[in-house]
Every structure is written in C-alpha cells, then in structure tokens.
Amino acid sequence: MSPDVVRGALEGVLDPEIRRPITDLDMVRDIRVEETPAGAAVTVLVALTTAGCPLRDTITRDVDAAVSKLEGVAAVTVEMTVMTDEERTALRTKLRGGVAEPVIPFSQPGNLTRVIAVASGKGGVGKSSVTANLAAAMAADGLKVGVLDADVYGFSIPRMLGVEHPPTKVDEMILPPVAKDVKVISIGMFAQPGRPVIWRGPMLHRALQQFLADVFWGDLDVLLLDLPPGTGDIAISVAQLLPNAELLVVTTPQVAAAEVAERAGSMALQTNQTVVGVIENMSWLEQPDGSRLEVFGSGGGQRVADRLSEILGTPVPLLGQVPLDVPMREGSDSGVPVVLTEDAGTAAPVLRDVARSLSHRARGLAGRKLAISPVG
C-alpha cells in the first residue's frame, strides 16, 4: 500500500473547527506504511495548529477511522506534533484566500454570505433565544451558518447553543468553536466567569471589528448577529462595518415593547439598511384545552411590521408568531435549541418555518461581479 492511497482516504477527514480537509490544510506532515504478515501498519503524523488543540482527540479518532477502512490495513497509529511558525503563517494566508492581513470578508465585493442582524428595542423579548434557534434550524437544513454574539454586556449565545470548547488561536487568527453545526463567537468566551464587561464605544467597535476580521468564518451561507437591545454603539458599528446587513426585529405583543421595537427598526432609514421582517415572540401561552392565553396582549408584532412598512416605504412582513413555550426555555438553558428536538412544544415549528423563509429569500447581486464579459 502506498502513502498516496492513505492520503486519499484522509481527504475525507475534516478539521472540526475549520471544516476543511486536513490534507488541504497541510496538517498531514508524514505518512509511513510498513508491510507486515498481518497487513499494512500505517502511521500518520498530524501537525496541529496549536499544542493545546481542544479537538485533538476528535482528529485522532477521525484519522484512525478513515485509514482503518482501507483494505489491507492491519493497524493505525496517529502521532501528533505542532505546526511551526512558518506553517501557521502559511495556513493563515491560505484561509484568508491569499491575503496575509485580516479583512472583513462579509463586506468585500462578491461575498455571497447573507448577514442578518437580530435586533430588538428592549431587552427581555427573547432575541437571543430566537437567534440561537434560527441558527440551529438553518444548519439542520444544510446551510453553513455562523453566529456572532454582539451583545457584549449580556452575552448568552454560547450557553444557548451548548458551546463546549473555547476558540483556538492560530497566532492572530481565531478559529471559532462549532456547536450544533454552527460556528459561534462571543465575548463570553474570553471574559472571566462572573465578571462584567465594562467597555465604552471605541472598545465595543474594536471588539466587533476583530470578531468579523480576525475570526476564520469560512464560506458561510448565513451570518447571524445577536445585537444588544436598542440603537447604541454596536448597532451603529454594524451599519458601518457591514453595510449590506439586514435587520430582523424581534418584539413581543405588548404595546410598550412594540413601540420601542419600531424605533429600533426605523434606524434602518438612517443607516440605509433593509429590514427583512419582524418576529413576534411570546405571542400566547397555549392552554391544556387548546385555548390561548395572551399573557402580553396581542397585535404588537403586526403593528411593528405595519409601522415599519410605512416608515421605510417597503413591505416589512410579520414572519412569525412564536408562542410562550416551556421546552424553548429549557432548551436555551441546556444548550439544545428546541428546533432540534422532536415533538417539543409549540414554538419549534414556527421557528423552523421562519428560518426556512429567511433561507429561501434571494440574495441581492448589487456590487458583485458576474462571470460575464461583453462580446464585440
């Protein structure tokens, strides 16, 4: 058996964080094959990005499984080493598409990632729960999804998506952990437990810029940003750094919440952004007899959608009404979004439908190059 045959089998082994074959990433440094009476004894030397790679056991297991499937292999040994400084530099450049310095990929011409910023006028309307469930639902449908937890003061996305590993740093590049097939980054992964983040505007802007440029997001179909409530520094920075981002407004049926949500959505008029729709959360509590208890009133979501349509001069639909649901709360606490659970209450079907309606909307081609040329 030749090392090339083994390398071919390793082309199906993906790095768990980067989601690309370890052969493409030049992580397979050496392959040795020794023929024995029992069959081929294969040794694979894998160069990890960092010595403390949290997923080295996963890589070991996947390499062993891929090589063991080859006919004639009797034994597999996986050895680990660490990339040199030169190898890490080459990897960063390769991941950035040949560009050595970090740039925000989502603001570049030709980038096809759809960026959706999930906003609310006030806190406590379930914006983060909605974001986590939309991301998980999209990923379950086969999309490549990332979530940036931009709520620096009230970060909660890592818990809601069940993130188990910290990010990995390759020099100045950050590899985001993957949970529920979603790439996730949050300031909560860097803050000390129980310690508040006390930052002003310039530091907030810089943190968001780093999360967009220094994190290796890869080729995403959708990037969701969980914004802090209101129209403060982060919302303004998103409009500056991601001019093509669309806003998704979350409110409750309550009149007071709806009025504040209108102001958050109408910010799009000043930032030249598009409001993709409105989600009404906590719409009602379904009773055992099938009736609905409207705990926070009714009509707030439709009111916000109608008012924003009037203010912005373009249709802003009410995408869905999400009921109050105990399984949704339990899923957020346990790190298993309710959309991934079968027969789990009344909220999951609505959230799945909203995720699919957002996924199926066409992405604009403004500012993007088309593969056509004039014929003389």
C-alpha positions in Angstrom: 0.0 0.0 0.0 1.4 3.4 -0.9 1.2 6.6 1.2 -0.8 8.2 -1.6 -3.6 5.8 -1.1 -3.7 6.7 2.6 -3.6 10.4 1.8 -6.6 9.9 -0.5 -8.5 8.4 2.4 -7.5 11.3 4.6 -9.1 13.8 2.2 -12.4 12.9 3.8 -11.2 13.9 7.3 -12.2 17.5 8.2 -10.7 19.7 10.8 -13.5 20.1 13.3 -13.1 23.9 13.6 -12.1 24.9 10.1 -14.3 22.4 8.4 -11.9 21.7 5.6 -9.9 18.5 4.9 -6.7 18.2 6.9 -4.9 17.4 3.7 -5.9 20.7 2.2 -4.7 22.5 5.3 -1.2 20.8 5.2 -1.8 19.2 8.5 -0.7 15.7 7.3 3.1 16.0 7.7 4.1 12.4 7.1 2.6 9.0 6.2 4.5 5.8 6.8 3.4 2.4 5.7 5.1 -0.8 6.9 4.0 -4.1 5.4 3.7 -6.9 7.9 2.4 -10.5 7.7 -0.9 -9.4 9.1 -1.3 -6.4 6.8 -0.2 -2.8 6.5 0.8 -0.9 9.6 0.1 2.8 8.9 1.5 5.7 10.9 0.1 9.2 10.2 1.8 12.3 11.6 -0.6 15.2 12.0 0.6 18.7 12.7 -1.9 20.6 14.9 -2.4 24.3 14.7 -1.7 24.7 18.5 -0.3 22.4 21.1 -3.4 22.7 23.2 -5.8 22.0 20.4 -9.1 21.1 22.2 -10.2 18.7 19.5 -7.1 16.6 19.0 -8.9 13.5 20.2 -11.6 14.1 17.6 -9.0 14.4 14.9 -7.2 11.3 16.1 -10.4 9.3 16.1 -11.4 10.5 12.6 -8.0 9.8 11.1 -8.0 6.3 12.6 -11.5 5.6 11.3 -10.7 6.8 7.8 -7.5 4.8 7.4 -8.8 1.7 9.1 -11.5 1.4 6.4 -8.8 0.8 3.7 -8.5 -2.7 2.5 -5.3 -4.4 3.8 -4.7 -2.1 6.8 -4.0 -4.1 10.0 -3.0 -1.3 12.4 -3.2 2.5 12.5 -1.1 4.8 14.6 -1.8 8.5 14.8 1.0 10.8 16.0 0.6 14.4 16.8 3.0 17.4 16.5 2.6 21.1 16.3 2.9 23.4 13.3 5.9 25.7 13.1 5.6 29.4 13.0 6.1 29.4 9.2 3.4 26.7 8.7 0.9 28.7 10.8 1.6 31.8 8.8 1.1 29.9 5.6 -2.2 28.4 6.9 -3.5 31.9 7.9 -2.7 33.2 4.4 -4.4 30.2 2.8 -7.5 30.5 4.9 -7.7 34.2 4.0 -7.6 33.4 0.3 -4.1 34.5 -0.2 -4.4 37.7 1.8 -2.0 38.0 4.7 -3.7 40.8 6.6 -7.2 40.4 8.2 -10.2 41.9 6.4 -13.9 41.7 7.0 -14.9 39.1 4.3 -18.6 39.9 4.6 -18.1 43.5 3.3 -16.0 42.5 0.3 -17.4 42.7 -3.2 -18.6 39.4 -4.4 -19.1 37.9 -1.0 -22.4 35.9 -1.0 -22.9 35.4 2.7 -26.2 36.8 3.9 -25.8 38.8 7.1 -28.8 39.2 9.3 -28.6 41.3 12.4 -31.2 40.3 15.0 -32.3 43.5 16.8 -34.8 44.5 19.5 -35.9 47.7 21.0 -35.6 46.5 24.6 -34.2 43.5 26.5 -36.2 40.5 27.7 -38.1 39.9 24.4 -36.2 36.6 23.7 -34.0 38.0 20.9 -31.1 35.6 21.8 -33.3 32.6 22.0 -34.7 33.4 18.6 -31.2 33.9 17.2 -29.9 30.6 18.6 -32.9 28.6 17.3 -32.9 30.2 13.8 -29.2 29.4 13.5 -29.7 25.8 14.6 -32.7 25.3 12.3 -30.8 26.7 9.3 -27.8 24.5 10.0 -30.0 21.5 10.4 -31.4 22.3 6.9 -27.8 22.0 5.5 -26.8 25.7 5.4 -23.3 26.8 6.6 -24.2 29.2 9.5 -22.2 31.4 11.9 -23.4 33.4 14.9 -21.7 36.4 16.3 -22.8 37.2 19.8 -22.6 41.0 19.6 -24.5 41.6 22.9 -21.2 42.3 24.7 -22.9 43.2 28.0 -25.5 40.4 28.0 -23.9 37.6 26.1 -25.8 34.3 26.3 -25.4 32.6 22.9 -22.6 30.2 24.0 -24.9 28.7 26.6 -28.0 28.6 24.3 -26.1 26.7 21.6 -24.2 24.4 24.0 -20.7 25.6 23.1 -18.3 23.1 24.8 -14.8 24.3 23.7 -13.0 27.7 23.7 -11.8 29.2 20.5 -8.4 28.2 19.1 -5.9 30.9 18.2 -3.5 30.4 15.3 -1.3 33.4 16.1 -3.6 36.3 15.4 -6.4 34.3 13.7 -9.2 32.9 15.9 -10.9 29.6 15.0 -14.5 29.7 16.4 -15.9 26.7 18.2 -18.6 24.7 16.4 -21.8 23.8 18.2 -24.9 22.2 16.6 -23.1 22.6 13.3 -22.9 26.4 13.9 -19.7 28.4 14.1 -20.0 30.7 17.2 -18.0 33.5 18.7 -18.8 35.6 21.7 -17.0 37.9 24.2 -18.3 35.5 26.8 -15.6 33.0 25.6 -12.9 35.5 26.6 -14.4 37.1 29.7 -13.7 35.7 33.2 -16.7 33.9 34.7 -18.9 36.1 36.7 -17.0 39.3 35.7 -18.9 42.0 33.8 -17.6 43.6 30.6 -17.3 47.3 31.2 -16.4 48.9 27.9 -17.2 52.2 26.1 -17.9 52.8 22.4 -14.4 52.6 20.9 -13.7 49.3 22.6 -17.1 47.9 21.5 -16.4 48.9 17.9 -12.9 47.3 18.0 -14.2 44.1 19.5 -16.9 43.8 16.8 -14.3 44.6 14.1 -12.0 41.8 15.5 -14.8 39.3 15.6 -15.5 40.0 12.0 -12.0 40.2 10.6 -9.8 38.0 12.9 -12.2 35.1 13.2 -12.0 32.5 10.5 -15.6 32.1 9.4 -15.0 30.3 6.2 -17.6 30.2 3.4 -20.9 30.9 5.2 -24.3 30.9 3.7 -25.7 33.0 6.6 -24.1 35.0 9.4 -26.5 35.9 12.3 -25.6 38.7 14.7 -27.3 38.8 18.1 -27.3 42.6 18.7 -27.7 44.2 22.1 -31.1 45.9 22.7 -31.6 49.4 21.4 -29.8 51.6 18.9 -26.5 52.2 20.6 -22.8 51.8 19.7 -22.9 48.2 18.4 -25.9 48.8 16.1 -24.1 51.8 14.6 -20.9 49.9 14.2 -22.7 47.0 12.4 -24.1 49.5 10.0 -20.6 50.9 9.3 -18.7 47.6 9.1 -21.4 45.5 7.4 -23.3 47.9 5.1 -25.2 45.0 3.5 -26.5 43.6 6.7 -30.3 43.2 7.0 -32.2 43.8 10.2 -34.6 41.2 11.8 -36.7 42.9 14.5 -37.9 40.8 17.5 -40.7 42.1 19.7 -43.4 40.9 22.0 -47.2 41.6 21.5 -47.1 44.2 24.3 -47.7 47.7 23.2 -44.8 49.1 25.2 -42.4 46.6 23.6 -43.8 47.2 20.1 -43.3 51.0 20.3 -39.6 50.5 21.3 -39.1 47.9 18.6 -40.4 50.4 16.0 -37.6 52.8 16.9 -35.0 50.0 16.6 -36.3 49.1 13.2 -36.7 52.6 11.9 -32.9 53.0 12.5 -32.6 51.3 9.1 -33.9 54.5 7.4 -30.8 56.4 8.6 -28.3 53.6 8.0 -29.6 52.6 4.6 -30.2 49.0 5.8 -33.1 46.7 4.9 -35.5 45.3 7.5 -36.1 41.7 6.4 -39.0 41.2 8.8 -40.5 41.1 12.3 -40.8 38.2 14.7 -43.3 38.4 17.5 -42.1 36.3 20.4 -44.1 35.2 23.5 -47.3 35.6 21.5 -49.5 33.4 23.7 -49.5 30.5 26.1 -51.3 27.5 24.8 -53.7 26.0 27.5 -54.4 22.3 28.1 -57.8 22.7 26.5 -56.3 24.2 23.3 -57.2 27.8 24.1 -54.7 30.6 24.0 -53.8 32.9 27.0 -52.4 36.1 25.6 -50.2 37.0 28.5 -48.6 40.1 26.9 -51.6 41.2 24.9 -51.9 40.8 21.1 -51.1 42.6 17.9 -47.7 44.0 18.7 -45.8 42.2 16.0 -48.2 43.1 13.2 -48.2 46.7 14.5 -44.4 46.9 14.2 -44.5 45.4 10.8 -47.1 47.8 9.5 -45.5 50.8 11.1 -42.0 49.9 9.7 -43.5 49.3 6.2 -45.0 52.8 6.4 -41.8 54.5 7.7 -39.4 52.7 5.4 -41.6 52.7 2.3 -41.0 49.0 1.6 -43.0 45.9 2.8 -41.8 44.6 6.1 -43.6 41.2 6.8 -44.5 39.7 10.1 -42.5 36.4 9.6 -44.0 34.5 12.6 -45.6 34.5 16.0 -43.7 32.3 18.5 -45.7 31.1 21.4 -44.6 31.1 25.0 -43.1 27.6 25.4 -41.5 25.7 28.3 -39.4 23.4 26.0 -38.0 26.5 24.3 -36.8 27.9 27.7 -35.5 24.5 28.8 -33.6 24.2 25.5 -32.0 27.6 25.9 -30.8 26.6 29.4 -29.5 23.2 28.4 -27.8 24.3 25.2 -30.1 22.2 22.9 -32.2 24.6 20.8 -35.8 23.5 20.7 -35.8 23.3 16.9 -33.5 20.3 17.1 -35.9 18.4 19.4 -38.7 16.2 18.0 -42.2 16.9 19.3 -41.0 19.6 21.6 -43.8 22.1 22.2 -45.4 24.7 20.0 -42.5 27.2 19.3 -40.3 24.8 17.3 -42.4 24.6 14.2 -42.8 28.3 14.0 -39.1 28.9 14.3 -38.3 26.3 11.7 -40.7 28.0 9.3 -39.2 31.4 9.9 -35.7 30.0 9.4 -36.7 28.5 6.0 -38.5 31.6 4.9 -35.3 33.6 5.5 -33.1 30.9 3.9 -35.1 30.9 0.7 -35.1 34.6 0.1 -32.9 35.6 -2.8 -29.6 37.4 -2.0 -29.1 40.6 -3.9 -26.3 40.9 -6.5 -25.6 44.6 -6.1 -21.9 45.3 -6.1 -21.0 41.7 -7.0 -19.1 40.6 -10.1 -20.9 38.4 -12.5 -19.0 35.8 -14.6 -19.9 37.5 -17.9 -18.0 39.7 -20.4 -19.1 41.8 -23.4 -18.9 40.3 -26.8 -17.5 42.6 -29.5 
